[in-house]
Amino acid sequence: MRHYNFGFNAVNFYIPEKMTLIINSYAVMRDADLWEDPLVFKPERFLASSRSEKKEEKERALKYLPFGGGRRGCPGVNLASIFVGTAIGVMVQCFDWKIKGDKVNMEETYGGMNLTMVHPLKCTPVPRTRIPSS
């Protein structure tokens, strides 16, 4: 959310002074002009091996905004990225995962300001090694 102290034109729109501007990050991250198949789950699009140049990396960072951006972006983005990667790695290494049924239902719905799954994902961790009971 930004407050502007002066009026200006942006992409054929006039933004008056003292206007509050909120960027719809959900729409930016699902814009078909910015992403190929924006509604399809493709985590590989964020892998370093799929990027070619620094300029492309900067452009991709401006399209993917889970932590906000610019001066007012989340200061914990680097720490969060490290911890999430580590936590997922440990969970994948130490557990097998079981779900009810044979397929996950990825249908989505709006829950207030957040997008949520219609049927929440419920996984059961199964330890890969058994600890002997005493």
Number of C-alpha atoms within 10 A of each C-alpha: 9 11 11 13 11 10 12 11 9 8 5 6 8 10 15 13 12 12 13 12 11 9 10 10 15 14 11 17 18 17 15 12 9 14 16 12 12 15 11 9 9 10 7 9 13 13 8 9 8 9 13 9 9 9 10 11 14 10 12 17 13 14 18 18 15 13 15 16 15 8 7 10 12 13 12 9 14 10 10 13 11 10 12 11 11 12 12 11 11 11 13 13 11 14 14 13 14 12 12 10 7 7 7 12 12 13 10 12 12 10 10 7 7 9 11 14 14 13 12 12 11 11 11 11 14 12 13 12 8 7 7 5 4 3
